[in-house]
């Protein structure tokens, strides 16, 4: 096998195998000089000489691979594919370390791994923080003994779950990942499991998603390897459950026994049964579900949302059916601590924050009365159901329709004619009031978005469109330019943001100090009651309210405010926001129940800021007016 003397040569070799690259591009990629690139190419060619290949330089194009002896180089490529690739990035190293610890029967020394992967021991020590954090989610720990190295400790069930989840996630991200080219997944018996599984499940009328079946194949492969290595599953008891699932798991356990060549415990079959039940796609009607747990949880979630957010979804039969169907298998997963991935979780949290918060608050409240704890992945799936329910019954895409004043001095018939013409062309227009020319002239300012008049009038603080009783196409076009502007988000900005609740934090401040300071101010101003601050702290403790791009959105559990207001805080130095994250722009929301429909658009406002990557622009504001100008500019871009 090729062993490169330092990592950059390995990276260079990988880069130039697939494309021709000029030395300037290579220098830029690896942050070195072009002279260093030429030296590296010389070193590479010295190594590749015995494999019948070399990198040659073509003027105007760059370095390309030239193979002089196809047989020799083919043998090299075969070796490269066969051997496990060297991790190239921090994330890859974390994955490699996890697999090593989860599959090794002996202690591991970082010095040995550092030599193998051409990195320093210090680099791997830094990576170990993330490794430990990942393992801790499965109650697994790493203990270090001087001179012996580091070893993984934890239950066999947790080790299998962690290893299967990791391999499955890698498979979803990249089926060609070198870590999947291991002895666990390449056991010949794994092909047998793959061929047997779908017909077996079909035989017993058990439906799993394609991903569910793939996960089960991965688990069987991991279980087989662990049994062969002498790590059987200890005692594990489970309710008998569905007869079809039990028969399928017994058949799989029999194949596992044959493949391992040794007797296996009843616990192996029981855990297979749970894994099948936890991923089963239920196809039942609500009338067929009588389990108390599922009914109780659905009732609790929908009642909580109605009581705390004013959204009444309790009569939605379709939503209830969808939730019951999902929760039936979810309870099995939660009860036996089986995790399933949710690849959409980040998008759900970032793009549907309102539905996420409503669901999170309800589930967190339910969790206080039950021994079960739902993971973020599980909550994310519930959010999708709740979000669809909200869309069916409420104006989730809340829009503020244009408000217009009509100025007319020629009698009711003309007024009605203009109204009819406008309503036919732009039904979304809201005619708030009709005033005479004289009344218009004495007004100091206009509250509406713009003015329509049948005669030329002076423009005050809002635009004026002149329109005859039988408007021309030009007049309608001019009106359309004002009507078709998105006023929802600017309206939110105007209504719920103000200079009194805008502050720039230049001194160091903790998250707790910030919450205390802002909530105390809001309580003194009678925007919120004494229950608001503890609720904000409780909400933040459940899951971080950082939306992304350095923008945080702290708020209470439920709509607890007496009046709706948004407190804007800009923190150039940053505020620690948990798990190593830093918030620079903080919007603390206090929303009242009477503004519950508009609350949806308030959330969408902040999603827009994240999508537009506007944190640095907002952070550069010197005062509220400049902040508002930047915010409006960001909103106008969508």
Buried (B, 14 or more C-beta within 10 A) or exposed (E): EBEBEEBBBBBBBEBBEEEBBBBEBBBEEBEBEEEBBBEBBEBBEEBBEEBBBBBEEEEEEBBBBEBEEEEBBEEBEEEBEEEEBBBBEEEBBBBBBBBBBBBEEEBBBBEEBBEBBBBEEEBBEEBBEBBBEBBEEBEBEBEEEEEEBBBBEBEBBBBBBBBBBBBBEBBBEEEEBBBBBBEBBEBEBBEBBBEBBEEBBEEBEBEBEEBBBBBBBBBBBBBBBBBBEEBBBEEBEBEEBBEBBBBBBEBBBEBBBEBBEEEBBEBBBBBBBBBBBBBBEEEEEBEEBEEEBBBBBBEBBBBBBBEBBBBBBBEBEEBBBBBBBBBBBBBBBBBBBBBBEBEBBEEBBBBBBBBBBBBBBBBBBBEEEEEBEBBBBBBBBBBBBBBBBBEEEBEBEBEBBBBBBBBBBBEEEBBEBBBEBBEEEBEEBEBEEBBEBEEBEEBEEBEBBBBBBBEEBEEBEBBBBBBEBEBEEEBBEBBEEBBEEEBBBBBBBEBBBBEEBBBBBEEEBEBEEBBBBBBEBBBEBEBBEEEBBEBBBBBBEBBBBBBBBBBBBBBBBBBBBBBBBBBBBBBEEBBEBBEEBBBBBBBBBBBBBEBBEBBBBBBBBBBBBBBBEBBEBBBEBEEBEEBBEBBEEBBEEE
